[in-house]
Amino acid sequence: MACPHVEYRETDGEQSFDTARAYCAVAERFVQPMRADICTERYGLDPAADCEIYRERAGLDWDEPGDGDAVRRADTREQSETESTETSESAGGAESTGGSE
């Protein structure tokens, strides 16, 4: 779930921008593009797990998992299993090719 506290604005009240910028309603300020990546869940990031502003607002300590932590662990485990299977399959193919020479 994308962060409900981020919104994109084309003005700061005094100045207009060519492109909309990420504004965090909790921090009451514009945020850097890298932080907006967390807000919009780019690259597998999750506000509940990766953003200190979101976690503080939700009352989460860093030693408590956020909502996205369990999902991320499952995704990572699934990706590792897939990579392991692909690696063993390609290694098996290489052995059979090498053994026939």
Helices and strands as residue ranges (DSSP letters): E 6-11, E 16-24, E 29-30, H 33-39, G 42-44, H 47-50, H 52-58, H 67-99
